Amino acid sequence: MKIAVLLKSKPYTDEAARALQTVSDLLSSGHDVTLYLLQEAVRFCQPRVGSPDSPQLQTLIAKGLKVYALDNDTKLRGIDMASIDQNIMEGSYNSLVELMESCDRVVGIL
């Protein structure tokens, strides 16, 4: 099953931890999962030393998780995606809509 998980909460929150755990469970069950970072969640693009969320996100990416960050939200927060050395892709509102249309399920952890 193809599943999109939308996250708007910043790292270090209960919502972010819940989203990462949900994504991990879905991947373990063999689903094709995409995590789309919106609003404050785009701060995952700049992992801080010691952040409990960032290493877990990188582990999930290594297991096949696809991650997108909304370009408008990264620009509003001064995040330059070109300088980020991660496997997080930049996405637009159009790509978000296309993803939602192509998925069997969309989960919002907002």
C-alpha positions in Angstrom: 0.0 0.0 0.0 1.3 3.5 -0.8 0.9 5.8 2.2 1.7 9.5 2.6 2.3 10.9 6.1 2.0 14.7 6.5 3.8 16.3 9.4 3.7 20.0 10.4 5.1 19.8 14.0 8.7 20.7 14.7 11.3 18.2 15.9 11.3 17.5 19.7 7.5 17.3 19.9 5.2 14.4 20.7 3.6 14.8 17.3 7.0 14.4 15.5 7.9 11.4 17.6 4.5 9.8 16.9 4.9 10.5 13.1 8.4 8.8 13.1 7.1 5.8 15.0 4.1 5.5 12.7 6.4 5.7 9.6 8.7 3.1 11.1 5.8 0.8 11.8 4.4 1.2 8.3 7.8 0.6 6.7 8.2 -2.6 8.8 4.9 -3.8 7.5 6.1 -3.5 3.9 4.3 -0.3 2.9 5.6 2.3 0.5 5.8 5.4 2.7 6.4 9.1 1.9 6.8 11.6 4.7 6.0 15.2 3.7 7.3 17.9 6.0 5.2 21.1 6.2 5.5 24.3 8.3 7.7 23.8 11.4 8.5 20.2 10.4 10.8 21.4 7.7 13.3 22.1 10.5 14.1 18.4 10.3 16.2 19.5 7.3 18.7 21.1 9.7 19.4 18.3 12.2 20.9 19.6 15.5 23.6 17.7 17.3 21.9 15.6 19.9 18.4 15.7 18.4 16.7 12.4 19.1 14.5 12.8 16.0 17.2 13.4 13.4 19.1 10.1 13.7 15.8 8.2 13.6 14.7 10.0 10.5 18.1 9.2 8.8 17.6 5.5 9.8 14.1 5.5 8.2 15.4 7.1 5.0 18.0 4.3 4.8 15.2 1.8 5.1 13.4 3.3 2.1 11.4 6.2 3.4 11.0 9.1 0.9 11.0 12.5 2.5 9.9 15.8 1.0 10.0 19.3 2.5 7.7 22.0 1.2 9.8 24.6 -0.6 7.7 27.6 0.5 8.1 26.6 4.1 11.8 26.0 3.9 12.3 29.4 2.2 10.1 31.1 4.9 12.4 29.7 7.6 15.7 30.5 5.8 16.6 26.9 5.1 18.7 26.5 1.9 17.9 23.0 0.7 20.9 23.1 -1.8 23.3 23.2 1.2 21.6 20.4 3.2 23.5 17.2 2.9 20.6 14.8 3.4 18.2 12.7 1.4 15.3 15.1 1.8 13.9 16.3 -1.4 12.3 19.7 -2.0 8.6 19.6 -3.0 6.0 22.1 -4.0 2.3 22.4 -3.4 1.8 20.7 -6.8 3.9 17.7 -5.8 2.1 17.5 -2.5 -1.3 17.3 -4.3 0.1 14.7 -6.8 1.3 12.6 -3.9 -2.0 12.7 -2.1 -3.8 11.8 -5.3 -1.5 8.8 -6.0 -1.6 7.3 -2.5 -4.0 4.7 -1.1 -4.0 6.5 2.3 -3.0 9.9 3.6 -2.3 10.3 7.3 -2.0 13.8 8.8 -0.1 14.1 12.0 -0.5 17.8 12.4 
